């Protein structure tokens, strides 16, 4: 079950007049082990009690969690297929990114995981 679905149930049970402890007990009875912890139930219980209506996480500032795109993987693949002795440093320079850029390493790894290219 997705976390948003658990949050919806917490909100529903709160609106139904249940206490935080009753909600946790109900979730444990119905879903067992994968149900949220008491801390999580208490957090969302209080959020909804304060008037929050959305069950989705708020937007966060900063770098997106997933910046490895198909375009980046394709560029790495093209470079490797052109010259099989291409190094990560060369890919980073060609793509105008820093040598220690985790995104290029991730694209490199994804290419090799899905690649049918002979080694």
N, C-alpha and C positions, 0 to 999 in steps of 0.2 A: 504494500500500500504506500502511496506517495505521501510525503510529509504534508502537502497541502490538504489532502483528504483527512488526515488526522486532525489538522487544525480546524477544518470545517466541522468535524464531530465535536471537538472541544467547544467551539462557538455555539453549536446547536444545543449541546448539553448545558452550557452556561445559560443560554436563553430559556432553557427548560427549567431553570431554577436549581440545578445541581451544584454542589460545592466542588472545590478543586479535588478533594480526596475522593469524592464519589465518582467524578469523571475519570480519575486515574484507575480506580477499582473497576469501573465499567470497561474501560479500554483493555485492561489486563484480562478480564474475564472473557471478552470477545476475541481479542487478537493475541493474547499471550505474550511471548517473548519479543516480537518485533514492535510492540507498542512503545510510544515515547516514554522517556524517563519522567519522574515526578518533577524534576527541575524544568523540563521542557513544557510539561502540562501546566505548571504553575506560571511560567513565563507567558504563555499564550492565553491562559485564563485571565491574567492581569491585563494583558494588552487589549483583549476584547472587552473586559470590564471597564477599561478607560475609554472605550468608544471606537477602537479600531474595528474596521469592517473587512479589510483585505486579509486573505489567508496567504498571500504571496509575500516573499521576501522583498524588502525595500531595495531600491537601486543603490548601488555602492559606487563611490568615486574611485578612481584609480584605474589601473590597467585591467582589461578584461581577462577572465580566467583562461579562455581558449583563444589564442591568437594564431595558432597554426591553421592556415587556410589551405584549400585545395590549390590555390595559385602558388603558394610557397612550396608545397610538395611538388607541384609540376615543375617549378624552376629548378629545384634540387635534382629532380629526376632528369631533366634535360641536360644539366651540367654533368651529371654522372654518366649518362649514356653517351655523351660526347667524348668524355675522357674518364675511363674507369679508375684512374689513379687520382681523381680529384679529392682534395682534402677539405675537411670542414672549414678550415681557415680560408681557403680559396673561395668557398661558397659564401662565407660571411662577407668577404671583401667584395665579391661580385654583386651581392645583394645589398651592399652598403649597410651592413649591420655589424655590430661588434663581434669579435671572435668568440667570446664566451656567451653569445646570445642563446638562451635556452630554446627559443623558438626554432632556430635553424637546426639545433641538435635534435629537437623533437621531430621536425620535418624529415631530417636525415634518417632517424630511426623508423619513422612511419614508412618512408620509401622502402627501406630494406625489409621491413616486415611484410609489406604488400607486393614487393617487387618479384617479378618472374625473371629478372635479369640474372644471367649466370655470374657466378663469383669467380 
